[in-house]
């Protein structure tokens, strides 16, 4: 925290005002994860299991391509969707992030940490999770009118979206 790379400053949190005037709290989100805060050994075990699944996914992706299965599939994502406790954890995490944003009078929160990409409205506040670039290959894009969009790389890769992602050229 406090480190910088040129014009990029690493901070604990950041306040972003979107083009439409909405104010978002940007943060990593680990402070809302009760497992990493209070049960470090479970977090370490979960981290190792996640790394194993990501590495196994490399081989499974190769096998899927070899067998000509279409599209991208994530073993880690599949495991998260199938484990009931993970779903409960994600729900509790989202609630905690939204509650924190509401207490600080923001219009929404943008975070990561749990790698569960999503944009949704919760009781009038916007909850945005960017996911991650390793497993889900997702990111958040703000449009010029302030709309937020979740982009999925393997879907973008198959279409030409460059015209939508670059700034308009001023020809004056």
Buried (B, 14 or more C-beta within 10 A) or exposed (E): EEEEEEEEEEEEEEEEEBEEEBBBBBBEBBBBBBBBEEEEEEBEEBEEEBEEBBEEBEEBBEEBEEEEEEEBEBBBBEEBEEEEEBEEBBEEBBBBBBBBBBEEEBBBBBBBBBBBBBBEEBEEBBBBBBBBEEBBBBBBBBEEEEEBEBBBBEEBEEEEEEEEEEEEEEEE
